[in-house]
Amino acid sequence: MNQFWNERYIKKEYSYGTKPNQFLAAQLEKITPGKILFPCDGEGRNAVYAAQQGWDSSSFDYSEAGIMKAEQLATSNQVSITTLLADATTIEYPEDTFDVIALIYTHFPAEIRTSIHQKIIRWLKPGGQVWLESFNPLQLNNTSGGPKSADMLYTEEMLLVDFKELHTELLETTTTILDEGEYHQGQADIIRFIGTKK
Ligand SMILES: C[S@@+](CC[C@H](N)C(=O)[O-])C[C@H]1O[C@@H](n2cnc3c(N)ncnc32)[C@H](O)[C@@H]1O
């Protein structure tokens, strides 16, 4: 699968743009900067923006081309981010490391999703938060991006089970208009979640 992403990211343009996801940007404004992790950050738009806002910003992705572009974006914006070329199924961080872990359009198939979400909970400090924005199954009717297989699209029930150890602060299934580069354009059916580690 990372070949798919390398082929998408090999071109000069940023596939999802260089501006941050809007939900993420709004959340970043609300709390004091700390340590944030972006799993599957692609070409770095979100990790770079968080660093610009004063966060200690780390990311990983299994696409070499994505990591290279993330580093280029950080350099051109004169900020520093910590990137790792890694697969979500095998990567580990120490327990209680991050204040926030932001899952922005990270869609995992059912057989690996829950165990990755379990690791993410472990990596959060007590009081730390998961912020998530992804597509929900209604997105199959749209042409604005996202996986084409239903098991990679997230429902409230899935997230409530995966993140049951967290206190749910926000869980909404809604429609929005995406304007994120070439691959997230137009009306989209999404789900947002914020949960706090007890
Ligand atoms: C839709 S893109 C989103 C990129 C970024 N989060 C954003 O919003 O701009 C999904 C990303 O997930 C990465 N990805 C998918 N499965 C992964 C895995 N198992 N380990 C690491 N990265 C993965 C892909 O390489 C790709 O960059």
The ligand as an SDF file (V2000), in Angstrom:
LIG
                    3D

 27 29  0  0  0  0  0  0  0  0999 V2000
   -5.4220   10.2890    3.1860 C   0  0  0  0  0  0  0  0  0  0  0  0
   -3.7100   10.3800    3.5630 S   0  0  0  0  0  0  0  0  0  0  0  0
   -3.7810   11.6010    4.8430 C   0  0  0  0  0  0  0  0  0  0  0  0
   -2.4810   12.2780    5.1030 C   0  0  0  0  0  0  0  0  0  0  0  0
   -2.5170   13.3010    6.2130 C   0  0  0  0  0  0  0  0  0  0  0  0
   -3.0010   12.7470    7.4680 N   0  0  0  0  0  0  0  0  0  0  0  0
   -3.3480   14.5020    5.8370 C   0  0  0  0  0  0  0  0  0  0  0  0
   -4.4690   14.6500    6.3390 O   0  0  0  0  0  0  0  0  0  0  0  0
   -2.8600   15.2920    5.0110 O   0  0  0  0  0  0  0  0  0  0  0  0
   -3.4310    8.8570    4.4690 C   0  0  0  0  0  0  0  0  0  0  0  0
   -1.9760    8.6350    4.8770 C   0  0  0  0  0  0  0  0  0  0  0  0
   -1.9060    7.4770    5.7060 O   0  0  0  0  0  0  0  0  0  0  0  0
   -0.6690    6.8360    5.4620 C   0  0  0  0  0  0  0  0  0  0  0  0
   -0.8050    5.4550    5.9560 N   0  0  0  0  0  0  0  0  0  0  0  0
   -1.8060    4.5880    5.6670 C   0  0  0  0  0  0  0  0  0  0  0  0
   -1.6130    3.4260    6.3220 N   0  0  0  0  0  0  0  0  0  0  0  0
   -0.4660    3.5660    7.0380 C   0  0  0  0  0  0  0  0  0  0  0  0
    0.2560    2.7080    7.9100 C   0  0  0  0  0  0  0  0  0  0  0  0
   -0.1530    1.4470    8.1720 N   0  0  0  0  0  0  0  0  0  0  0  0
    1.3810    3.1700    8.4870 N   0  0  0  0  0  0  0  0  0  0  0  0
    1.8220    4.4150    8.2160 C   0  0  0  0  0  0  0  0  0  0  0  0
    1.1910    5.2800    7.3820 N   0  0  0  0  0  0  0  0  0  0  0  0
    0.0590    4.8530    6.8000 C   0  0  0  0  0  0  0  0  0  0  0  0
   -0.4580    6.9800    3.9650 C   0  0  0  0  0  0  0  0  0  0  0  0
    0.8780    6.8280    3.5720 O   0  0  0  0  0  0  0  0  0  0  0  0
   -1.0050    8.3950    3.7440 C   0  0  0  0  0  0  0  0  0  0  0  0
    0.0370    9.3440    3.8250 O   0  0  0  0  0  0  0  0  0  0  0  0
  1  2  1  0
  2  3  1  0
  2 10  1  0
  3  4  1  0
  4  5  1  0
  5  6  1  0
  5  7  1  0
  7  8  2  0
  7  9  1  0
 10 11  1  0
 11 12  1  0
 11 26  1  0
 12 13  1  0
 13 14  1  0
 13 24  1  0
 14 15  1  0
 14 23  1  0
 15 16  2  0
 16 17  1  0
 17 18  1  0
 17 23  2  0
 18 19  1  0
 18 20  2  0
 20 21  1  0
 21 22  2  0
 22 23  1  0
 24 25  1  0
 24 26  1  0
 26 27  1  0
M  CHG  2   2   1   9  -1
M  END
$$$$
